[in-house]
Amino acid sequence: MKRLALPVCTAVVIAAGAAAPVYGAEQGWYVGTGVGYSKGDITDEAINKTVGSLAPGATVTSIEKNDDSVMYRLFLGYSFTSFLALEAHALRLGDFGYRAKTTAGTLDAELDMWGGSLDLLGIIPFGDSWRVFGRVGAVALKSTVNYEGLGDDEATKWGWKAGAGIGYEFESGVAFRGEYEYYSVDTVIGEKVNTHVLSGSVLYRFK
């Protein structure tokens, strides 16, 4: 599924952008906020590498993961036409953790990810109110990991995102969205933490 996310969403953006000169009429700024469920994939390979670096010679015997979290964001957007928009996001992607039991003891780790993204949206209007959209974007995230009893480490890394969703816009300028997004970003633990997000957002379009 994740292999298809970027090309499919890119195709939506390109197709909508190509149609914009013919049909687009809507322009202007909007602001919004959103919250959602995020699921981060900290791989067993990444955990084994971490244990190997912190406790050379130790073997992992079991792993318990806490890979569910809450994602929230604020965003500012500009619609060039009814079919093409650009958005800047400030976001908290999630707080994920794990407990690895090893032959040398137990390692508890918490990974927190904050940052921002710049997204290009391709939008297909249906009637006056409904919108279907796809997005692709560049992401910069600061990831901080805390190893209980061993201290913290942090790093800022780049990655990409893709997503798609559906929205409903009222004449007042208020709109609601529901969408799925996929984030692929390097982190301080030395591995990508690929994250899936289901979210809802509300925005206000300045008229």
C-alpha positions, -999 to 999 in steps of 0.1 A, spaced: 0 0 0 27 25 9 45 19 -24 13 31 -42 7 61 -20 31 85 -35 25 78 -72 -13 77 -68 -14 110 -49 11 126 -72 -12 117 -102 -41 133 -85 -22 165 -79 -9 166 -115 -42 159 -131 -60 185 -110 -33 211 -116 -36 205 -154 -73 211 -153 -70 243 -132 -64 268 -160 -97 257 -177 -120 256 -147 -103 272 -117 -119 303 -102 -114 300 -64 -84 318 -49 -73 330 -15 -59 323 19 -73 299 46 -63 286 80 -71 254 98 -64 228 125 -68 191 127 -64 161 150 -61 124 142 -49 89 150 -13 80 141 4 46 139 42 46 138 62 16 127 94 12 147 108 -19 132 123 -48 151 155 -43 132 158 -7 145 152 -19 181 178 -47 177 203 -22 164 197 2 193 201 -26 218 233 -37 201 247 -1 204 237 5 240 245 -30 253 270 -48 230 266 -85 232 230 -84 246 203 -103 228 166 -92 225 143 -118 240 109 -100 235 95 -66 223 64 -48 234 54 -18 212 33 12 218 28 23 182 -5 42 186 -6 80 192 -24 113 186 -14 136 158 -24 172 157 -16 202 134 -21 238 125 -19 248 89 -20 279 65 -30 274 29 -34 294 -3 -57 283 -31 -43 293 -65 -75 280 -82 -104 256 -72 -80 228 -82 -46 237 -68 -34 248 -34 -3 250 -13 -3 243 25 23 248 53 18 226 84 31 228 119 25 193 134 31 168 161 32 134 143 31 112 174 47 97 205 57 61 201 76 37 223 87 2 231 100 -21 258 127 -45 248 136 -73 272 172 -84 267 197 -107 282 213 -76 298 180 -61 312 150 -41 300 152 -11 277 123 13 277 123 39 249 99 68 239 102 85 205 84 119 201 82 136 166 74 172 159 79 194 128 64 208 97 56 201 61 50 220 28 23 203 7 10 206 -28 -27 198 -31 -46 187 -62 -84 192 -57 -114 179 -77 -146 197 -69 -180 179 -70 -208 204 -71 -206 235 -50 -196 219 -17 -178 185 -20 -141 182 -27 -118 152 -32 -81 159 -29 -47 144 -30 -15 158 -15 23 153 -17 48 172 4 82 176 20 85 170 57 111 181 83 107 165 118 126 168 150 126 134 167 136 130 203 142 97 219 143 90 256 160 58 269 148 53 305 178 56 328 202 63 299 192 98 288 179 116 256 190 120 221 175 141 193 179 149 156 161 168 128 156 148 96 139 152 62 113 130 45 82 130 24 44 125 28 15 116 6 -22 115 13 -58 118 0 -91 128 14 -126 143 11 -139 177 22 -171 196 25 -172 235 22 -199 258 34 -207 291 18 -196 308 50 -160 297 43 -160 270 69 -149 236 57 -144 201 71 -120 174 59 -113 137 65 -81 122 52 -54 95 52 -17 104 51 15 84 49 48 99 63 82 84 56 109 103 77 143 94 90 146 97 128 172 99 156 172 61 161 189 57 127 159 42 109 128 55 92 96 54 112 69 51 86 37 66 100 0 62 89 -24 89 99 -62 91 98 -74 126 107 -102 152 106 -97 189 101 -117 221 101 -106 252 81 -118 287 75 -114 303 40 -111 341 39 -135 355 14 
